[in-house]
Amino acid sequence: MPVYLTPEQLAARNKRSLWIALGLVAFIVLIFSTTFLRMQANLAARTEQNHAIAAAPAQPAMAEATN
């Protein structure tokens, strides 16, 4: 047996659906921006580390120990 909703109930359901959709979009944006910012920070740290390695004086190769 189908349930018929009044116009007020339909409006309330549509409003709830809209707020749920907006909350979901906000959560997705939060996760995306957090991931993007963390990746940017890691990229900057890696670039800095590579520059430090390149600027360091070359170490002489260690001779192999023989027994």
Phi, psi and omega per residue, in radians:
M1 nan 2.101 -3.105
P2 -1.244 2.582 3.103
V3 -1.807 2.199 3.125
Y4 -1.758 2.216 -3.123
L5 -1.657 2.587 3.089
T6 -1.324 2.839 3.098
P7 -1.012 -0.590 3.109
E8 -1.166 -0.714 3.127
Q9 -1.179 -0.678 3.082
L10 -1.113 -0.726 3.118
A11 -1.120 -0.717 3.129
A12 -1.136 -0.715 3.126
R13 -1.131 -0.743 3.117
N14 -1.104 -0.685 3.125
K15 -1.136 -0.755 3.090
R16 -1.074 -0.768 3.140
S17 -1.075 -0.705 3.115
L18 -1.109 -0.778 -3.140
W19 -1.162 -0.635 3.088
I20 -1.139 -0.766 3.115
A21 -1.086 -0.756 3.123
L22 -1.118 -0.688 3.093
G23 -1.109 -0.709 3.119
L24 -1.141 -0.752 3.099
V25 -1.105 -0.724 3.112
A26 -1.091 -0.709 3.118
F27 -1.126 -0.742 3.125
I28 -1.101 -0.744 3.109
V29 -1.103 -0.711 3.119
L30 -1.081 -0.819 3.141
I31 -1.121 -0.766 3.138
F32 -1.079 -0.827 -3.093
S33 -1.166 -0.672 3.099
T34 -1.095 -0.794 3.127
T35 -1.093 -0.783 -3.130
F36 -1.080 -0.788 -3.127
L37 -1.156 -0.657 3.104
R38 -1.174 -0.674 3.097
M39 -1.139 -0.684 3.100
Q40 -1.098 -0.742 3.137
A41 -1.134 -0.733 3.113
N42 -1.151 -0.659 3.109
L43 -1.127 -0.735 3.119
A44 -1.131 -0.718 3.132
A45 -1.145 -0.707 3.140
R46 -1.165 -0.707 3.114
T47 -1.098 -0.743 3.115
E48 -1.094 -0.732 3.132
Q49 -1.135 -0.713 3.124
N50 -1.143 -0.647 3.086
H51 -1.164 -0.675 3.130
A52 -1.159 -0.680 3.127
I53 -1.177 -0.715 -3.125
A54 -1.182 -0.559 -3.106
A55 -1.449 -0.273 -3.118
A56 -1.241 2.536 3.102
P57 -1.153 2.591 -3.114
A58 -1.199 2.381 3.121
Q59 -1.610 2.411 3.094
P60 -1.184 2.584 3.140
A61 -1.183 2.416 -3.140
M62 -1.386 2.370 3.104
A63 -1.255 2.507 3.125
E64 -1.249 2.405 3.118
A65 -1.436 2.339 3.097
T66 -1.956 2.481 3.140
N67 -1.720 nan nan
